[in-house]
Amino acid sequence: MKRVNILQRLENAGVIAVVRGKTKEEAIKASHAIVKGGMYGLELTFTVPRADEVIRELSDHYKDSPKVVIGAGTVLDAVTARLAIMAGADYIVSPSFDRETAEICNLYQIPYLPGCMTITEMKEALKSGVDIIKLFPGSAYGPSIISAFKAPMPHLNIMPTGGVSLENMADWFKAGVVTVGVGGNLLAPAATGDFEKVTEVAAEYMAKYHEIKGA
């Protein structure tokens, strides 16, 4: 039931923020700014220094906030995946599919979202128990590719990351994705310390999401 609950929270979040940063402090401040804007899905990438510490601090801070779901991104191997899970990560995201990582996530009942670009990769991921496929980079395709992928495998749950914007987010959801990942323009202000702007952009994304969903 743990994995089902997390998957439901991911879908409810709708928009997942891919959090990067030059320092641990920047990533934590950006994460709080994002949640303040009403965006409750966080993917803390392991390109952030001491990423496991960031995940632990955020998990502790939001442990009484059931809407907030915190995952680890840019996880390249099973060792890193377990480190993230022990730190409190609710889900694991990789830029590519890794079978050992899928197995460690299954062991701990943690959703695994690997990056895939082809039907073959997606099929292999599904065979290893993956629930949501990360289409990465989404900019290489665009929303129209979703129907092509879902034609032979209509049960695919896809989350595009890279290339998702306020302007095309509606097109992605109309195409049939379950959630989207955003990073670049959302996190850009954090690099200059403008965390209020991060909150503002996060709020814009969520307003657009609720408009799309009619909520």
N, C-alpha and C positions, 0 to 999 in steps of 0.2 A: 504493500500500500504506500510505502514511502515514495517510491518512484512515481507512482500515479499522481500522488499529491503534488510533487514538484513539477511534473509535466503540466498539471492543471494550472499551477501558479505561473508557469512560463507563458502558457497560452493567454491567461488572464492579463499578464503584464503587457502583452501585445508588441511592445517595442523594447528591445534589449540594447542597453548602452554598452558599447565596447570601450572599456576604460583603459587608456594608456597614460603614461606620465613619465617624466624624467626622474622623479623622486617618489618615495613612498608617501611623503606628505602631500604632494600634488595630487596623487591618485586618490587619497582619502578625502581631501577637500572637494575634488571633482565629484566623487561618488555621493557625498552628502548634498552637494549642489544639485545633482541630477535627481535624487530622491525628493528634494525640496520642490522641484519642478513637476512632481507627480509621475515621474518615470521610475517604476519599481523593479525593473529587470536590470541587473548589473553583471557584466562579464569582465572580471578583472584579469587582464592579460599578464602572462608570465614574462613579458618584456619589461614590466615594472620592477625596479629594484626591490628585493625582499617582498615579493608578491604574496607569499604565503602569510606573512605578518599582516599585510593589508587585508587579506581575506579573513583572517582570524579577528582582527579588530572590527571590521564591518559586520561580521557574523554575530559577534558579541553585542554590538551596538543595536542591531536590528532584530535581535532574537525574539522580541515581543511584538514585532511588526510582521504579521503573516503575509502581507501583500508583497513585501520585499523579498526577492529571490536573488541570491548571490552565487555566481559561478566563476570558474577559472577558465581563462582563454589562453590561446597559444600554447596548449599543452602538447608537447611533442612525444612523450613516452609515458609508460605505465608508472614509472618511479615518480615523475612529476605529478601525475594524476593522483596517486595515493597521498603525496605530500599535501596537495590541495584539499583532498577529501578530509584528511586528518585536521586541516586548518578550519574546516567548516564549509567548504564549497558544496552548494546544492546540486551543481551540474558541472560537467566538463566539456569544454569546446576545443577542438583541434583544427588546424588548417588543412589536415589530410586525415584519412582513415588509418588507424593503427589497431590491429586485432588485440594485442596485449592490453592496450588501454581500454578497449571495449570490455574485455574480460574482467579487469579490475573494477570497472564501473558497475558491471553486472553483479560482482561479488558484494559490493556495498550498496546495491540498489540505488545507484546514482545515474541519472540520465547522461548519455554521452552523445554529443552533437559534433560529428566529424565533418570536415569540409570535403565535399565531393563535387566533381565537375562532369562526370559521365554516368550513363545508365549502369555501366559495369561496376563502377565504384559504389554507386548507390545500392545495387543489388547485394554486393558483398557486405556492405555495412548493415543492411537489413537482416541478413543471415546471421550476423553477430549480435543481434538484439537491439540495434539502434532504433530509437523511436522518432527522432527528428534529424533530418539531414540539413547540414549547413551548406547552402549553395554559395561557394566562394571561389573567386570573387564574383559577386552578382553583376558587377559592371561589365564582365566579359560576355554576358548574355542579354540581360534585360528581362522584363516581366513576361514577354511573349514565350519564353522558353519553358515556363512552368507547365503549360498545357501539353507540350511535347513530352516532357518527362512523365507527366501523370497519365498520358494515354496508355502506355503499356503497364504502368504501375499506379493505378488510381489511389492506392492506399498510402502513397508517399506523403509524409509531412515535411515540408520544406521551409527553412528559414534563410532567406537571402541576406548576405552581409557583404558590404562593399558595393557602393553604387546606389544605395537607398537614400533618397532625399525627401524633403517635404513635398517637392513637386511630383515625384513619381510613386510615393508610398501607396496612394490609392490604387494605382495600376497593379502593384505587386499583390495587394490583398484581393483585388478583383480577379487576378489570375489564379488565386487559390492557395497562397502561402498561409501558414499558421501563425507566424510571427516574423518580425524583421529585426536585423541588427544594424545599429547606426553608430558611427564613431567620429570620423573626420571633422565635419563642421560642427558637431555637438561639442567635441572636446577642444577644438582649436582655441577658444578663449582662455582655457585653463593654463595654456602654455605661457600666457602673459599675466596670469594671476587674476583674471577677470571671471571669478566664479559666479558672480551675479548674472553675467551673460550666459553662462552654462545653464543656470536655472531657467533663464528666459527661453533659451532654445529648447530645453527639455520640455517646458510647458507648451511651446508651439507644436512640438512633435505629438504630445499627448492630446492636445486639442484637435489636431488633425486626425489622429487615430480614433478618437471618440466620434468625430464627425463621420469618418468612414464607416464605423460600426453602428452609427445611429444611436449611440449611447448618451 
